[in-house]
Amino acid sequence: VKPPVPACTLVNGEARDSIAIADRGLAYGDGVFETLLVDAGEPVWWDAHLRRLQRGCDALGIDCPDAALLREEAARVAQDGARGVLKITVTRGVSLRGYAAPASPQPTRIVSLSPWAGVAAATVAQGIEVRWCRTTLALQPRLAGIKHLNRLEQVLARREWEDPAIAEGLLCDTEGRVVSATAANLFLVCDGRLATPVLTRCGVEGVCREWILQQAAVAVHDVARDAVLEADELFLCSSLRGILPVARLDGLRHAPGPMTRRLQHALWQAVPALRPDPGTTA
Ligand SMILES: Cc1ncc(COP(=O)(O)O)c(C=O)c1O
């Protein structure tokens, strides 16, 4: 079965849908990526995504492609003005076999656009069902926060359930602290105070999480499983799905609360592209 090829993909600026088998992104996950919402041809939160891409490249010692070049390539793949998901991948490039990197690697950049239906208005209003995952996140401060290509923990976690009613899984680190969902960050409200887990040991510093940190007073600290179970409100966030209230966790009901609602409305005000489309059912 041939997997669907994104509508348009540029590899180092050329329309292609394959890369060299010696690419270190394939061999070792040696690279970083970004997934951005594109609305009416415009990437949402472009600067914040580019900052994280740059941070990731710096952490791995990869030359980050020029921002203006990426912007131009993003405009090329999104030129039909459709809504979609823009994916930017930067790898260290090709090398001989073995972990040692070449002295002057030529990074590979891949820019593609895939269709995106958005999140159903009912889901955004009523909230989603989530579960706890058995898979845990390893502690690695050198990779914490960045969106590197090694996503096997998320892949294993996502293999833990098939029930389409469950939208996300919550992950703890190997020492039992709650970190995030598989593809979203986590916020909780306890006694009227908003909090989110520290991401200095593992996890991805989400762009939507960063936006929320700029809007509200948020305590960033270690979060125990009990704190999640006892929270008055729980929500997940990501740059594609925006703010999603958690309505059920392992069967236990939570009501989407006032803090979640306030932040959802502030987000739709600031980023209209994330406002749910009442016509969307997926
Ligand atoms: C592991 C992980 N954490 C958090 C996020 C949320 O990040 P963002 O807000 O940048 O989409 C994602 C997004 O896909 C993710 O894969």
The ligand as an SDF file (V2000), in Angstrom:
LIG
                    3D

 16 16  0  0  0  0  0  0  0  0999 V2000
    5.4200   15.2690   22.3180 C   0  0  0  0  0  0  0  0  0  0  0  0
    4.7030   16.5580   22.0760 C   0  0  0  0  0  0  0  0  0  0  0  0
    4.5330   17.4250   23.0910 N   0  0  0  0  0  0  0  0  0  0  0  0
    3.8820   18.6000   22.9140 C   0  0  0  0  0  0  0  0  0  0  0  0
    3.3530   18.9470   21.6770 C   0  0  0  0  0  0  0  0  0  0  0  0
    2.6370   20.2630   21.5030 C   0  0  0  0  0  0  0  0  0  0  0  0
    3.4820   21.1540   20.8420 O   0  0  0  0  0  0  0  0  0  0  0  0
    2.9440   22.3850   19.9550 P   0  0  0  0  0  0  0  0  0  0  0  0
    2.1260   23.2510   20.8580 O   0  0  0  0  0  0  0  0  0  0  0  0
    4.1920   23.0540   19.4970 O   0  0  0  0  0  0  0  0  0  0  0  0
    2.1360   21.8120   18.8480 O   0  0  0  0  0  0  0  0  0  0  0  0
    3.5190   18.0820   20.5940 C   0  0  0  0  0  0  0  0  0  0  0  0
    2.9760   18.4210   19.2740 C   0  0  0  0  0  0  0  0  0  0  0  0
    2.9010   17.6130   18.3840 O   0  0  0  0  0  0  0  0  0  0  0  0
    4.2160   16.8640   20.7890 C   0  0  0  0  0  0  0  0  0  0  0  0
    4.3910   15.9890   19.7740 O   0  0  0  0  0  0  0  0  0  0  0  0
  1  2  1  0
  2  3  1  0
  2 15  2  0
  3  4  2  0
  4  5  1  0
  5  6  1  0
  5 12  2  0
  6  7  1  0
  7  8  1  0
  8  9  2  0
  8 10  1  0
  8 11  1  0
 12 13  1  0
 12 15  1  0
 13 14  2  0
 15 16  1  0
M  END
$$$$
